[in-house]
Every structure is written in C-alpha cells, then in structure tokens.
Amino acid sequence: MTIKVAPAQSFNERIEAQLSYMDRNHVDHANIEAVLTRPESYNSTWHVKEWFMGANIVTNDGDIYYSVKAVGGTPAANENFLQSQCELANPGSQTAQAKGDTYGTMLTPITASRKTIFSTYPRRDGQTDDADNTGGGTTNSDIVSYKYSWTTGDFNATAIKNGCLHDNASPISGTKLLTHFGVTTFTKDSSSTLKVFVNHTMNGT
C-alpha cells in the first residue's frame, strides 16, 4: 500500500504559527519544531503531517560548550553536545526553562524517548537538508540545526510538552544540558512517527 502524506500547514502557515507562538508565549524565538506524521482516520492510505512549535533556553553549560567549540577546544565529559541525545517529557503542566537547568529540572522525563542525533547532524543547512525544518538555515547559514527522528515503535506518550538535549546515555539529576525546551502539547501514539528539530541561531554581538 502506498502512503500519501498531506501537510496540515503550508510553509507560510508554519511561519505564521511560529510568530503566533512567540506572541502568545512572550518569547523572541520559536526554534523548536516537533513534526508528527499520523494516519488520517477516514482513509488509511493518507497520513497527515502536523507541526508543533516551541522555544528553548540554551543553558549555562550550553553556552560554555559553544564557546569551547568556537576556539577549537575539546568539551569535557558530560559536555560534548556535538552528539547530543534528545529526551522528551510530559509533566502535568509545562516546566519553565532557565539558564541553570540540568536533567533534574526536566520533570516526568519519558526515558523511552531518549534518542541519539540523526546522522549528519548537527548541520548549518538544516532547512536545505530537510524541508520539514521551517526554522533551519540554508547553505552557510548561522543557524545550527539538531534533528531527531522516532518511528512508530520507538515510544508512545500523551501530552508531551517539554524536552532537552544532553550527551548521556544514562542521565542523572545533575547531568548537564545543552538546552531545555517547551513545546506546544502533542501526543505520539503507536501509529505516528515524529521528528524534532532544535535550531540555534548565532546572533552574538
């Protein structure tokens, strides 16, 4: 059976959703995108692709990581976010993010969602590589994109609304984070696939 995929939003509508998210949540960016592809209930040959926007905080440890990499240094153990893992969470209400956050700050982590970074990422041309990444850059941009991908059988969870990037296969409370993020609530079930993009724009002055 051939599966056809219909985006729920056009590219321009996704940009509008980002701007709307920023306005509603009083943030200056919407650089997290969760892309959920699910079967359409009325026709099994069609799937619908939906975007859920979010925003992140690059932690103090994330700032240190970027500064170390900028001068060609080697990050310390538990700080090498080049091959970071993404992990999602579904607390009762979205957990606020702050610069000092560690893994222990992310309430109700979904350990089954822990996922290594997609091959060839991070990269500077995330939007060119994957058109689903509305906030990614094109060739030689100043946007660093991280991509993660889950199949139907990887995990299932309801009311996902937080996530983080860390570099530890078995994180503990004090494990350092590159970033902690919130995202518009969504549910991944056993018929859905998921991609998450984290886009960091280098706007230093």
FENKASUL-V509869 format. One record per residue. RES is the residue in one small letter. SS is DSSP state (h for helix, s for strand, l for the rest). PSI is psi in whole degrees, -180 to 180 (none if undefined). D_CENTER is the distance of its C-alpha to the mean C-alpha in Angstrom with 1 decimal. Layout:
BEGIN
((RES & SS & PSI & D_CENTER) (RES & SS & PSI & D_CENTER))
END
This chain:
BEGIN
((m & l & 130 & 30.5) (t & l & 126 & 28.6) (i & l & 129 & 25.3) (k & s & 139 & 24.7) (v & s & 128 & 21.4) (a & s & 117 & 21.6) (p & s & 137 & 18.8) (a & l & -20 & 19.1) (q & l & 145 & 18.6) (s & l & 171 & 19.9) (f & h & -46 & 18.2) (n & h & -37 & 20.2) (e & h & -33 & 19.4) (r & h & -39 & 15.6) (i & h & -43 & 16.5) (e & h & -38 & 18.7) (a & h & -38 & 16.1) (q & h & -46 & 14.0) (l & h & -39 & 17.4) (s & h & -41 & 18.3) (y & h & -45 & 15.2) (m & h & -42 & 16.1) (d & h & -45 & 19.7) (r & h & -36 & 19.4) (n & h & 3 & 17.3) (h & l & 48 & 19.2) (v & l & 159 & 16.5) (d & l & 9 & 16.9) (h & l & 159 & 13.6) (a & l & 77 & 10.8) (n & l & 9 & 8.2) (i & s & 131 & 5.0) (e & s & 118 & 5.8) (a & s & 124 & 6.2) (v & s & 110 & 9.3) (l & s & 128 & 11.9) (t & s & 120 & 15.2) (r & s & 155 & 18.1) (p & s & 144 & 21.9) (e & s & 132 & 24.0) (s & l & -32 & 26.6) (y & l & -12 & 29.6) (n & s & 111 & 29.3) (s & s & -13 & 27.9) (t & s & -5 & 27.8) (w & s & 139 & 25.2) (h & s & 150 & 21.4) (v & s & 134 & 19.5) (k & s & 125 & 16.0) (e & s & 146 & 14.3) (w & s & 136 & 11.4) (f & s & 120 & 10.1) (m & s & 155 & 9.3) (g & s & -180 & 8.3) (a & s & 156 & 9.0) (n & s & 165 & 8.8) (i & s & 124 & 11.8) (v & s & 122 & 12.4) (t & l & 173 & 14.9) (n & h & -41 & 18.4) (d & h & -33 & 17.8) (g & h & -40 & 15.0) (d & h & -43 & 17.7) (i & h & -43 & 20.2) (y & h & -48 & 18.1) (y & h & -37 & 17.9) (s & h & -38 & 21.6) (v & h & -45 & 22.7) (k & h & -32 & 21.1) (a & h & -27 & 22.7) (v & l & 16 & 26.1) (g & l & 18 & 25.7) (g & l & 173 & 25.6) (t & l & 118 & 24.3) (p & l & 150 & 21.9) (a & l & 166 & 23.4) (a & l & 144 & 22.5) (n & l & 12 & 19.5) (e & l & 10 & 18.2) (n & l & 85 & 17.5) (f & h & 3 & 13.8) (l & h & -37 & 14.6) (q & h & 47 & 13.9) (s & l & 155 & 11.4) (q & s & 146 & 10.3) (c & s & 141 & 7.2) (e & s & 137 & 8.9) (l & s & 168 & 8.8) (a & s & 154 & 11.8) (n & l & 65 & 14.2) (p & l & 168 & 16.8) (g & l & -38 & 19.5) (s & l & 154 & 18.2) (q & l & 133 & 15.1) (t & l & 129 & 15.4) (a & l & 151 & 15.9) (q & l & 146 & 14.2) (a & l & 160 & 16.7) (k & l & -31 & 17.4) (g & l & 11 & 19.1) (d & l & 145 & 16.5) (t & s & -178 & 16.6) (y & h & -34 & 15.5) (g & h & -18 & 18.4) (t & h & -25 & 17.1) (m & l & 103 & 14.3) (l & l & 145 & 16.6) (t & l & 55 & 16.9) (p & s & 145 & 14.4) (i & s & 93 & 14.2) (t & s & -28 & 15.5) (a & s & -16 & 15.7) (s & s & -6 & 11.9) (r & s & 122 & 11.9) (k & s & 135 & 11.0) (t & s & 159 & 12.0) (i & l & 149 & 10.4) (f & l & 144 & 11.6) (s & l & 140 & 15.1) (t & l & -1 & 15.9) (y & l & 158 & 12.6) (p & l & 158 & 12.0) (r & s & 164 & 14.1) (r & l & -10 & 15.4) (d & l & 50 & 15.9) (g & h & -39 & 12.6) (q & h & -36 & 14.0) (t & h & -39 & 17.2) (d & h & -37 & 15.9) (d & l & 111 & 13.9) (a & l & -16 & 15.1) (d & l & -18 & 12.4) (n & l & 83 & 10.3) (t & l & -38 & 12.3) (g & l & 5 & 11.2) (g & l & 165 & 11.7) (g & l & 171 & 15.1) (t & l & -172 & 18.2) (t & l & 132 & 20.5) (n & l & 31 & 21.2) (s & l & 176 & 18.9) (d & l & 21 & 17.8) (i & s & 125 & 14.1) (v & s & 124 & 12.2) (s & s & 135 & 9.3) (y & s & 136 & 7.3) (k & s & 138 & 6.9) (y & s & 145 & 7.1) (s & s & 133 & 9.7) (w & s & 140 & 11.8) (t & l & 180 & 15.3) (t & l & -35 & 17.5) (g & l & 0 & 19.0) (d & l & -50 & 16.1) (f & l & 163 & 15.8) (n & l & 141 & 16.5) (a & s & 149 & 15.8) (t & s & 157 & 16.6) (a & s & 48 & 15.4) (i & s & 131 & 11.8) (k & s & 0 & 11.0) (n & s & 165 & 9.3) (g & s & 171 & 7.2) (c & s & 165 & 7.7) (l & s & 128 & 8.2) (h & s & 177 & 11.9) (d & l & 30 & 14.5) (n & l & 127 & 16.7) (a & l & -24 & 17.5) (s & l & 75 & 19.2) (p & l & 151 & 17.9) (i & l & 180 & 20.4) (s & l & -42 & 20.5) (g & l & 4 & 20.9) (t & l & 134 & 18.3) (k & s & 149 & 16.7) (l & l & 143 & 13.1) (l & l & -43 & 11.7) (t & s & 151 & 9.5) (h & s & 131 & 9.4) (f & s & 158 & 7.7) (g & s & 154 & 9.2) (v & s & 151 & 8.5) (t & s & 132 & 11.5) (t & s & 134 & 13.0) (f & s & 166 & 12.9) (t & s & 135 & 14.6) (k & s & 121 & 14.2) (d & l & -175 & 17.8) (s & l & -8 & 19.7) (s & l & -1 & 20.1) (s & l & 147 & 16.5) (t & s & 162 & 14.0) (l & s & 140 & 10.3) (k & s & 142 & 7.7) (v & s & 130 & 3.9) (f & s & 134 & 4.1) (v & s & 118 & 4.2) (n & s & 120 & 7.9) (h & s & 118 & 10.7) (t & s & 128 & 14.1) (m & l & 95 & 17.1) (n & l & 35 & 19.5) (g & l & 148 & 21.8) (t & l & none & 25.4))
END
